[in-house]
Amino acid sequence: MSRFDEPLTKALDPKTAKLLHSVLGLETVGDLLRHYPRRYAERGELTSLDALEVDEHVTVVGEVSRLMRKPMRNRGGTWLEVEVVDGARNKIYLAFFGKGSHVAEARLKPGRRGMFAGKVGLFGARAHPRWQLAHPEFELFEESEASAEEFSAAPVPIYPAGKDLTPWVIRRAVGVVLDTLGPLHDPLPGDLRVRHGLQDLGEALIAIHRPKDFADVHRARQRLKFDEAFVLQAVLLQRRQAAVAWPAKARPRRGDGLLADFDTRLPFALTEGQALVGEEIADDLAREHPMHRLLQGEVGAGKTVVALRAMLQVVDAGGQAVLLAPTEVLAQQHHRSITAMLGDLAQGGMFGGTAVTLLTGSMGAAARRSALLDAASGTAGIVVGTHALLQEHVQFADLGLVVVDEQHRFGVEQRDALREKAGGGRPHVLVMTATPIPRTVAMTVFGDLEVSTLSQLPSGRAPITTHVVPAAEKPHFLDRTWERVREEVGLGRQAYIVCPRIGDLEGDEGDLRASADQPPADDERRPPLAVLDVAELLSEGPLHGLRLGVLHGKLPPEEKDAVMRAFTKGELDVLVATTVIEVGVDVPNSSVMVIMDADRFGVSQLHQLRGRVGRGGLPGLCLLVSDFPEGTPARARLDAVASTLDGFELSRVDLEQRREGDVLGAAQSGKRSSLKLLQLLRDEDVIEAAREEAALLLAGDPELVAHEGLRAEIDRLLADERAEYLEKT
């Protein structure tokens, strides 16, 4: 009898076990049984070819319609071409060469149906290309180990596979372990399964891998989705319980300190949301266990002011606060804006003041030594910096609060390294994001954090109008774009022009206009437009005579700072930049932004970028330049951004187009996502129900003494590197 935790090397033949591990990373029987079919085929209902992508490893279910022997070019002999049709009568062609062509010819007869797996490509005339699989693996339904009767009645599982590993090899391996599987410890208690009408685990695994009909598939998916949600929510709730037990120094608010003085000097009134969130954070800081709070807010919602008030409360209580930014440009911007907001309160050593110190990796030796001394001695109440703050020799006198800006831009180990610098206790932690997060994502990814949301924009923020500029279809629209930039500059305002890359790739000249009415195929697309190329073309062409500056991540730090200062002071009319200006950059006089090759950016990134304009009471204008025509997915994304300023609505659009694993941080952990079936937007009801059930269970049995199955599943999750993501986020 095989067990869930048994290595595949013991349960299967060595060759199959090695393939499953090398191609899919599967190590145990449980890993294999959690590798669910991607889709199911029916014998009489063949799959569509419409969704194929070049160079993708695919499995096509189709019917052989004809075979053709063709002569080899430039040499003797022939090769075999097999035409296969799908349910919509679309066609794909199989190519076989050498001895393999004779084997295929003997088996592939017109009218035979089966599964064909391989790397798909396009071949033939450019005007009428055809899909082709070269030397595909195949399995004919009538020749399979299963009976023809089974294939005619039951859905055929098709698994995510890869090179050298076909879906039917996976299906056979699954069959072996299912036939020998011993008793399972179900992670869902029996009374919970009854309340929600769910199968037990063994029944669900059999139903999803060997369904009799699609009703079996539906019931199994519902049960296994609940598993994923329930186990993850239990882990996050345990994290929250553990955090309450961690010690931290209380940092209560004073009525006569820096914070009170700062509030009296504010030239504007806090929004209702800023005041409410400020009270939540103040209460957290006054407790003797560490705050773990996520502050999310629309672009321009005033998160920096909320974070600064929290930092001042900690400084009032004798501690230090650190603000960790993902880039030097942003760190320098934060340092300037915090210093400006504090005024003379930022003068260390003066009565009622505290030093604000900047620490980045590229600082000169003398400045760096001074900043390190200020942090270690406690002279600096607020330290702003980049990843340079994480180095071992950076020490603090009494680190009380860590503020992480744009937390998704940092790796797990980076955030944890800074938290460990608090010495005896743990610091309070406030992580901020300007990328709004749908509620179920917050529950699933940040379920161990308290979440505060700023949705109200401060007064003085002007609306931003966004338009798509179809440069290929309507070249005169691009000409009008540069006219609008000149008009804004003529009114004394400033502009950003954003490009996807810097421009130091050999052989890339850049081009401001597409040469064809339709965008080229993905493999023939020109390189992304580059800052250096675009700046030169504009300065010599449509923006000749304007004062253009260039900003990108590879400039020396002092040059980056000088360019940003010049733009902030109005000494530059136009800033041509990469996404280094995506977050935190605040130039109130900027009113227009042009984003070149906008289709190469994500939805949330575009929303972030356009938040750089309209910050000083001036109406904002954002122009999204793209070669893609209407009706394409890329254009649909841009139209979605242009249609709304609601970041939460756009975050749903963004999530729908991204893999769940990316959202959950699997990319950071280097592992596959723990979510196989659960979809964060479509399964909101499952996530909410699972969280309620997990909270109820943990309230009665926090150590899971009576729930061996759930404890085993949590141990499995925590044994993975994903546990580090959950632990340290």
LINUR-V107544 format. One line per field, one symbol per residue. ss: DSSP state (~ for helix, > for strand, _ for the rest). psi: psi as a letter, one per 40 degrees, with the letter a starting at -180 (. if undefined). burial: # if it has 24 or more other ideal C-beta (glycine too) atoms within 12 Angstrom, else .. A space follows every 50 residues. Layout:
ss->???
psi->???
burial->???
This chain:
ss->_>____>~~~~__~~~~~~~~~~~___>~~~~~___>>>>>>__>_____ ______>>>>>>>>>>>>>>>______>>>>>>>>_____>>>>>>_~~~ ~~~~~~~_____>>>>>>>>>>>__~~~_>>>>>__>>>>~~~____~~~ ~~~__>>>>__>__>_~~~~~~~~~~~~~~>________~~~~~~~____ ~~~~~~~~~____~~~~~~~~~~~~~~~~~~~~~~~~~~~~~~~~_____ _______~~~~~~~~______~~~~~~~~~~~~~~______>>>>>>___ __~~~~~~~~~~~~~~___>>>>>___~~~~~~~~~~~~~~~~~~~____ ____>>>>>_____~~~~~~~~~~~~~__>>>>>>_~~~~________>> >>>>>_~~~__~~~~~~~~~~~_____>>>>>>_____~~~~~~~____> >>>>_________>>>>>>>____~~~~~~~~~~~~~~~~___>>>>>__ >____________________~~~_____>~~~~~~~~~~_______>>> >_____~~~~~~~~~~~~_____>>>>_~~~________>>>>>>__~~~ __~~~~~~~~_________>>>>>>>______~~~~~~~~~~~___~~~~ ~~~~~~___~~~~~_~~~~______________~~~~~~~~~~~~~~~~~ _______~~~~~~~~~~~~__~~~~~~~_
psi->hiidehiddddiiddddddddddefhdidddddegiidiiiidegiiied eiiheihihhhahhdiihhiihheiiiiihhhhhiadefiiihhhhiadd dddddddgiheiiahhhahiiiiaiddgiiiihhfiiihhdeeidiiddd dddiihhhihaahehidddddddddddddehaiihhehiddddddefiii dddddddddgidieddddddddddddddddddddddddddddddeiiihh giiiefadddddddeheihiiddddddddddddddeifihhghhhiiihe efddddddddddddddeeaiihhhididddddddddddddddbeeehidi heiiihihhideiiddddddddddddeedhdhhhaaedeeidehiidghd hhhhhgdeeiiddddddddeeebdaiiihhhihehihidddddddfeeih hihhehiiiehiihhhihhgdddgddddddddddddddddeeiiiihhid idffhheheihehieidiiiideeiiiiiidddddddddebdfheihhih hieeiiddddddddddddeeeidhhhiaeeedidhggdeheihhhifdee iidddddddeeeifefehhihhhhhiehiieiddddddddddeiehdddd ddddddeiiddddeedddeeiiiehddhhdddfddddddddddddddddd gdefdegddddddddddeeiedddddde.
burial->.#.###.#..##...##.###.#####################..##.#. .#....#########.#...........########....######.... #..##..#...###########.......############..#.#.... #..#########..##############..#..######..##..#.### ###########....##.#######################.#..#.### #.#...###.###..#...##.##..##.###.####.############ #################.#####################.##..##.#.. .#########.##....#..######.#############...####### ############.#########...######################### #####.##..##.##########...##..##.###.##...######## ###......#####....#.....##.########.###..##..##### ###.#.#..##.##..##...############################# ################.#.##########....##.######.##.##.# ######.#.##.####.##.###########.##.##.#######.##.. ...#..#.##########.##########
